[in-house]
């Protein structure tokens, strides 16, 4: 079993309407970024879209269908441990996507780098940037909330702690 680093940008934080629109995965030292071309924006939260950079980065031309993304996520995460910033949230969004397309999640577990950082430092640390700061890691402020950048920083934090 090995780790897959993930981050998901969504249309909302609300469970009933949230949909992934950008998914980043780092597995076996290979990075994958998937943008969903048929993203359902029904009930999308304008603030969530703004924070996640939807209006700046959404590139439908190079996007794939949610079904294709579900097949990919099912395949690449099978038997792996998901590692990310708020992995409880990202894994829930991915599970909802998988189920919409007839798949069940088959990952082995999840690891949250916020929890790892908090445990290592003996105090509660929340947020990807705060974890990087607390561990003395360099970061680019403007990179946060871009799925691949967040997955890369989560991987760096994980490797620093482990």
C-alpha positions in Angstrom: 0.0 0.0 0.0 1.3 3.5 -0.8 0.0 7.0 -0.7 -1.8 9.1 -3.3 -1.8 12.8 -2.7 -5.1 14.5 -3.6 -6.8 17.8 -3.7 -10.2 18.7 -5.0 -11.6 22.1 -5.8 -15.4 22.2 -5.6 -18.4 24.2 -6.6 -19.7 24.5 -3.0 -19.0 23.3 0.6 -22.7 22.1 0.9 -23.0 18.4 0.6 -26.2 18.4 -1.3 -24.9 20.4 -4.2 -21.1 20.3 -4.1 -19.4 19.0 -7.2 -15.7 18.6 -8.0 -14.5 20.8 -10.9 -10.7 20.4 -10.5 -9.0 17.3 -9.2 -5.3 16.9 -8.6 -3.6 13.5 -7.9 0.1 12.7 -7.3 0.8 9.0 -7.5 4.1 7.2 -8.1 5.8 10.6 -8.6 3.4 11.4 -11.5 1.1 14.4 -11.3 -2.4 14.3 -12.8 -4.8 17.3 -13.1 -8.3 16.6 -14.2 -10.9 19.4 -14.9 -14.5 18.4 -15.2 -16.2 19.6 -18.4 -19.7 18.7 -17.5 -19.6 20.1 -14.0 -23.0 20.7 -12.5 -23.2 24.2 -11.3 -26.7 23.9 -9.9 -26.5 25.3 -6.4 -22.9 26.4 -6.8 -21.7 28.8 -4.2 -20.2 32.0 -5.7 -17.8 32.4 -2.8 -16.6 28.8 -3.2 -16.1 29.3 -7.0 -14.2 32.6 -6.3 -11.9 31.1 -3.6 -11.1 28.0 -5.8 -10.3 30.1 -8.8 -13.0 28.7 -11.0 -13.5 31.8 -13.0 -9.8 32.3 -13.5 -8.7 28.7 -14.3 -11.7 26.7 -15.5 -10.5 25.3 -18.9 -13.3 23.3 -20.5 -11.3 22.8 -23.7 -8.9 20.4 -22.0 -11.5 19.0 -19.6 -12.9 15.4 -19.3 -16.3 14.2 -18.3 -17.1 13.5 -14.7 -17.6 9.8 -15.7 -14.0 9.7 -17.1 -12.8 11.4 -13.9 -14.6 8.9 -11.7 -13.1 6.0 -13.7 -9.6 7.5 -13.3 -10.1 8.2 -9.5 -11.4 4.7 -8.9 -8.5 3.1 -10.7 -5.7 5.2 -9.3 -6.9 5.2 -5.6 -7.7 1.5 -5.4 -5.9 0.1 -2.4 -4.1 3.3 -1.6 -4.2 5.8 1.2 -5.4 9.3 0.3 -3.2 12.1 1.8 -4.2 15.8 1.6 -5.1 18.9 3.5 -8.7 18.4 4.4 -8.8 14.8 3.2 -12.1 14.1 5.0 -13.7 16.7 2.7 -11.9 15.7 -0.5 -12.5 12.0 0.0 -16.3 12.7 0.6 -16.5 14.7 -2.6 -14.7 12.0 -4.5 -16.9 9.3 -3.0 -20.0 11.2 -4.0 -18.7 11.5 -7.6 -17.8 7.8 -7.7 -21.2 6.7 -6.5 -23.0 9.0 -9.0 -21.3 6.8 -11.7 -21.7 3.4 -10.1 -18.3 3.0 -8.4 -17.5 2.5 -4.8 -14.4 4.0 -3.2 -11.7 1.4 -2.7 -9.0 3.4 -1.0 -7.6 2.0 2.2 -7.8 5.1 4.3 -7.1 8.8 4.5 -4.4 10.9 6.1 -4.9 14.6 6.9 -1.7 16.7 6.9 -3.3 19.2 9.2 -3.7 16.5 11.8 -0.1 15.2 11.2 1.3 18.7 11.6 -0.8 19.3 14.7 0.4 16.0 16.2 4.0 16.7 15.3 4.0 20.1 16.8 1.8 19.4 19.8 -0.7 22.2 19.0 -3.6 22.6 16.6 -2.7 23.8 13.2 -5.4 24.4 10.6 -5.0 25.2 6.9 -2.4 24.2 4.4 -0.6 27.6 4.6 -0.4 27.4 8.4 1.0 23.9 8.2 3.7 25.1 5.8 4.5 28.1 8.0 4.6 26.1 11.2 7.1 23.7 9.6 9.2 26.4 8.0 8.5 25.4 4.4 8.6 27.9 1.6 5.4 28.4 -0.4 3.9 30.7 -3.0 0.9 32.6 -1.6 -0.9 32.9 -5.0 -0.6 29.1 -5.5 -3.1 28.1 -2.8 -6.5 26.8 -3.8 -5.2 25.5 -7.1 -5.6 21.7 -6.8 -2.2 20.7 -8.0 -0.4 23.3 -6.0 -2.2 22.2 -2.8 -1.5 18.5 -3.5 2.2 19.3 -4.0 2.4 21.3 -0.8 0.6 18.6 1.1 3.1 16.1 -0.2 6.0 18.3 0.9 4.5 18.6 4.4 3.9 14.9 4.6 7.5 14.1 3.5 8.8 16.7 6.0 6.9 15.0 8.9 7.5 11.4 7.9 
